[in-house]
Amino acid sequence: MEQPVLRLGLLGFSGADNERIRSWIAQRQPGWPLWSACDPHGADAWMISGQSVDVLGRDALVINHPPDSGQQLTLNRAEVDRPLAFATPLPEGFASAEFFDAADEPSVRQRLQRFEAWLRPLRTQFALGAQLVERMRDFPKGVVHLLQEEKLIAVIDMDRGQVGLHTPARPIDLDMVRWVPVSIPSHDMPHSFMRLSLHRVLWTFAVRTVRDVLPSRYRERTIYLRRVPRVPARWFEESHLRLMRELMVRPGTLDEIRTRMDMTDVEIEQCVTAMYYGGGLTTDPESARRAESTARRALVALHFDKKSPENVVPSRSGVSELAALSSILHDTRHSPLRAVVPDRYHNRSLQMPY
């Protein structure tokens, strides 16, 4: 059974501690998810050095990150939306049930396993995405029930692009299901099921797989922007945003785009794979032409942080409206971590969103 690559944010660790933890998590553990250190803002879980934490209040913390750099991040624990743990020693007056010893490998691995348990819904969606990539061609239309023996684990509506997932389902459950086409409409799926878009599940898989799952035509033909993928804006990394801008300006082959974006083979293929499974790309020029105005409105909607791209009227000035998208789009990625920026005029600190 394929395991996902989970993303770990390391905050406030010294160079030696940081490198030691990175070396431990890079070691594969058979039957367990893989871990990779990443930008903390896009991480699935956080490890935070207690020595780099200052306590502001009951829930408010300041993290000196990187340590000794003079840079700081604020974190309100009431806003935390992912698992986290603090490396001992903890600051005076600070209490947390989630702590570990950063100098002890078993302690770090035990903490990772606790993270993996907390992230079970994400891992289950990854397992469902892996199934979809393998089986979608066999079930291009209609509604499919995924059954483990006679128990309903998931409902997939290919026509509406919707998925219903049994909330307590485990990743291993998806590895033992039968795909059964049915005539029941998707709106009859159990109310207790988690409802997700098909593209969201596929994106979750695509950004965490180590397999090559990019269709061959995307290596050979010209690639066009079809739409902004229908996933939360905070899921977009800078590479995804750059790719959308590049393709809106000028479509290109995989090799051409890699050269224009100055990326490695692995980086561009990972980026294009995620965008493809998120429904954002096409190799059909006519399909791209028909969708161009909608795609442009969606990009402008992100520019203005709108919920609905349909509320934004596209400019007639060509692609110049995209010039400032990089920094503004990057700001739409929500993270509970906020940079502390000195206010030179009032001699105080402002908490600015990432």
C-alpha positions in Angstrom: 0.0 0.0 0.0 1.4 3.4 -1.0 2.2 5.8 1.8 1.9 9.6 1.4 4.7 12.1 1.9 3.6 14.2 4.9 5.1 17.6 5.4 6.8 18.7 8.6 7.5 22.3 9.6 10.5 22.7 11.9 10.4 26.0 13.8 13.0 27.6 16.0 15.6 24.8 15.9 19.3 25.5 15.8 21.3 24.2 12.8 22.5 21.1 14.6 19.0 20.1 16.0 17.4 21.0 12.6 19.8 18.8 10.7 19.5 15.9 13.1 15.7 15.8 13.0 15.8 16.1 9.2 18.1 13.1 8.9 15.8 11.0 11.2 12.6 11.8 9.3 14.3 11.2 5.9 14.8 7.5 6.9 12.0 5.3 5.5 10.0 3.2 8.0 8.2 0.3 6.2 4.5 0.6 6.5 4.5 4.2 7.7 4.1 7.5 5.9 7.2 9.3 4.7 8.0 12.7 6.1 9.7 15.7 4.5 10.8 19.0 6.0 9.1 22.0 4.3 8.1 25.6 4.6 6.3 25.7 8.0 3.3 27.7 6.5 2.5 24.7 4.2 3.2 22.0 6.7 0.9 19.2 7.8 2.3 19.3 11.3 4.8 21.3 13.3 7.7 20.6 15.6 8.6 23.7 17.6 11.7 24.2 19.7 10.6 25.2 23.2 13.8 27.1 23.7 12.8 29.5 20.9 9.3 30.2 22.3 8.3 33.3 24.3 4.9 33.3 26.0 2.7 36.4 25.5 -0.5 35.1 27.1 -2.6 32.1 27.7 -2.6 31.1 24.0 -0.3 33.6 22.3 3.3 32.6 21.5 6.3 34.2 19.8 8.7 31.9 18.0 12.2 33.1 17.2 12.6 31.5 13.8 15.2 31.0 12.5 16.9 31.2 15.9 19.4 34.1 16.4 18.2 35.7 13.1 16.1 38.5 14.8 13.0 37.2 12.9 9.9 36.2 14.8 6.6 34.5 14.2 3.5 34.7 16.3 1.1 31.8 16.9 -2.2 31.8 18.7 -2.8 28.2 19.8 -6.6 28.7 19.6 -6.1 29.1 15.8 -4.0 26.1 15.3 -5.4 23.8 12.5 -2.8 21.0 12.5 -1.0 18.8 15.0 2.1 20.3 16.8 4.5 19.5 19.5 7.2 21.3 21.4 10.7 20.1 22.0 11.8 20.3 25.7 12.8 22.3 27.6 9.7 24.4 27.6 9.7 28.1 28.6 8.8 28.9 32.2 5.1 29.1 32.8 4.2 27.3 29.6 2.4 24.0 29.6 1.7 21.6 26.8 0.7 17.9 26.8 2.4 17.7 23.3 6.1 17.6 23.9 9.2 15.5 23.0 12.9 15.3 23.3 14.6 16.6 20.1 17.8 14.8 21.0 16.2 11.4 21.2 15.3 9.6 18.0 12.6 7.3 19.6 11.0 10.3 21.1 10.9 12.1 17.7 9.5 9.0 16.0 6.9 8.5 18.6 5.8 12.1 18.1 5.6 11.6 14.3 3.3 8.6 14.9 1.0 10.7 17.0 1.0 13.2 14.1 0.1 10.4 11.7 -2.8 9.3 13.9 -4.1 12.9 14.0 -3.7 13.2 10.2 -5.7 10.0 9.5 -8.4 11.8 7.5 -5.8 13.3 5.2 -4.1 9.9 4.8 -7.4 8.3 4.0 -8.1 10.9 1.3 -4.7 10.2 -0.1 -5.5 6.5 -0.2 -8.8 7.3 -2.0 -7.0 9.5 -4.5 -4.6 6.6 -5.2 -7.6 4.4 -6.0 -9.1 7.1 -8.2 -6.0 7.5 -10.3 -5.9 3.7 -10.9 -9.6 3.2 -11.5 -11.1 6.4 -13.0 -10.7 5.1 -16.6 -12.8 2.0 -15.7 -15.6 4.2 -14.3 -15.6 7.4 -16.3 -19.3 8.2 -15.6 -22.0 7.6 -13.1 -22.0 6.8 -9.4 -19.7 4.2 -7.8 -19.9 2.7 -4.3 -16.7 1.5 -2.7 -17.5 -1.4 -0.5 -15.4 -3.3 2.1 -17.3 -6.6 2.2 -20.8 -5.1 2.5 -19.9 -1.9 4.3 -20.0 1.4 2.4 -16.7 3.2 2.6 -17.1 5.9 -0.1 -19.4 7.2 -2.8 -18.0 8.7 -6.0 -20.1 10.7 -8.4 -18.0 11.0 -11.5 -20.6 13.2 -13.3 -20.9 15.8 -10.5 -17.2 15.5 -9.4 -18.2 14.7 -5.8 -16.9 12.3 -3.3 -18.5 11.1 0.0 -16.2 9.4 2.4 -17.0 7.5 5.6 -15.5 9.7 8.3 -13.9 6.9 10.4 -12.5 5.2 7.4 -8.8 4.2 7.6 -6.3 4.2 4.8 -6.1 0.4 4.9 -9.9 0.2 4.3 -9.5 1.9 0.9 -7.0 -0.8 0.0 -9.6 -3.6 0.4 -12.7 -2.1 -1.4 -14.7 -3.3 -4.3 -15.9 -0.7 -6.9 -19.6 -1.2 -7.6 -21.4 1.0 -10.1 -24.9 1.9 -9.0 -27.9 3.9 -10.2 -28.4 5.8 -7.0 -27.8 9.6 -7.3 -24.9 11.0 -5.2 -27.3 13.2 -3.2 -28.5 10.0 -1.5 -25.1 9.4 0.1 -25.2 9.1 3.9 -25.4 12.4 5.7 -22.7 11.3 8.1 -20.2 11.0 5.2 -17.5 13.7 4.6 -18.3 15.5 1.3 -15.4 16.5 -0.9 -14.8 17.5 -4.4 -13.2 15.0 -6.7 -10.4 17.4 -7.6 -9.7 18.1 -4.0 -9.1 14.4 -3.3 -6.9 14.0 -6.4 -4.9 17.1 -5.5 -4.3 15.7 -2.0 -2.9 12.6 -3.6 -0.9 14.3 -6.3 1.1 16.6 -4.0 2.0 13.7 -1.7 2.8 10.8 -4.0 6.4 9.8 -5.0 5.1 8.0 -8.0 5.1 9.3 -11.6 1.4 9.6 -12.4 1.5 12.4 -15.0 -0.2 11.3 -18.3 2.3 10.9 -21.1 0.5 13.5 -23.3 1.6 16.2 -20.8 5.2 15.4 -21.6 4.7 15.6 -25.3 2.1 18.2 -26.2 1.6 21.9 -25.5 0.0 22.5 -22.1 -2.7 25.2 -21.5 -4.3 26.6 -18.4 -7.9 25.4 -18.2 -8.9 26.9 -14.9 -7.7 27.7 -11.4 -7.9 24.4 -9.6 -10.9 24.2 -7.3 -9.0 23.7 -4.1 -8.4 26.1 -1.2 -6.2 29.0 -2.2 -3.9 28.3 0.8 -3.0 25.0 -0.9 -1.2 26.7 -3.8 2.5 26.9 -3.5 4.5 29.6 -5.3 5.3 27.2 -8.1 1.6 26.6 -8.8 0.9 30.3 -8.9 3.9 30.9 -11.2 2.8 28.1 -13.5 -0.7 29.6 -13.8 0.7 33.0 -14.7 3.1 31.5 -17.2 0.4 29.5 -19.0 -2.0 32.4 -19.0 0.7 34.5 -20.8 1.9 31.7 -23.1 1.1 28.0 -23.2 4.1 25.7 -23.7 5.5 22.1 -23.6 6.8 20.7 -20.4 10.4 21.4 -21.5 9.6 25.0 -22.5 7.8 25.7 -19.2 10.7 24.2 -17.2 13.2 26.5 -19.0 11.0 29.6 -18.6 10.4 28.9 -14.9 14.0 27.8 -14.2 13.0 24.6 -12.4 14.4 21.1 -12.2 12.8 18.2 -13.9 11.4 16.9 -10.6 10.0 20.3 -9.5 8.2 21.0 -12.8 6.7 17.5 -13.0 5.4 17.7 -9.5 3.9 21.1 -10.1 2.3 20.1 -13.4 1.0 16.8 -11.9 -0.7 18.6 -9.1 -2.3 21.2 -11.4 -3.4 18.4 -13.8 -5.2 16.4 -11.1 -6.6 19.6 -9.7 -8.4 20.1 -13.0 -6.3 23.1 -13.9 -4.6 22.0 -17.1 -5.5 20.7 -20.6 -3.6 19.8 -23.8 -6.7 20.7 -25.9 -6.3 24.2 -27.3 -10.0 24.6 -28.1 -11.0 23.7 -24.6 -8.5 26.2 -23.3 -9.8 28.9 -25.6 -13.3 28.4 -24.4 -12.3 28.6 -20.8 -9.8 31.5 -21.1 -12.1 34.2 -19.8 -13.3 32.1 -16.9 -9.7 31.2 -16.0 -8.7 34.9 -16.2 -11.6 35.9 -13.9 -10.6 33.2 -11.4 -7.0 34.5 -11.3 -8.2 38.1 -10.8 -10.6 36.8 -8.1 -7.6 35.4 -6.2 -5.8 38.7 -6.8 -8.6 40.5 -4.9 -9.1 37.6 -2.4 -12.7 37.1 -3.6 -14.7 34.0 -2.8 -16.3 33.9 -6.3 -14.4 34.6 -9.5 -17.7 35.3 -11.2 -17.9 38.6 -9.3 -14.8 40.0 -10.9 -14.9 41.5 -14.4 -11.8 40.7 -16.5 -9.7 43.5 -17.8 -9.5 44.3 -21.5 -5.8 45.2 -21.1 -4.4 41.8 -21.9 -2.2 40.0 -19.4 -0.9 43.2 -17.6 -3.5 42.6 -14.9 -1.5 39.5 -13.8 1.7 41.4 -13.1 1.2 41.8 -9.3 -0.4 38.4 -8.7 2.7 36.7 -7.3 2.9 38.5 -3.9 -0.8 39.0 -3.4 -1.8 35.5 -4.3 0.9 34.2 -1.9 -0.7 36.3 0.8 -4.0 34.4 0.4 -2.4 31.2 1.8 -3.8 31.2 5.3 -1.4 30.2 8.0 -1.8 30.6 11.8 1.8 31.6 11.8 2.2 35.4 11.4 5.4 37.3 10.8 6.3 40.0 13.4 7.2 43.1 11.4 8.8 46.1 13.2 6.8 49.3 12.9 9.6 51.9 12.3 7.1 54.8 12.8 5.5 53.7 16.1 8.3 51.7 17.6 6.2 48.6 18.0 5.4 45.4 16.3 2.6 44.6 13.9 1.3 41.1 13.3 1.1 40.8 9.5 -0.5 37.8 7.8 1.9 35.6 5.9 
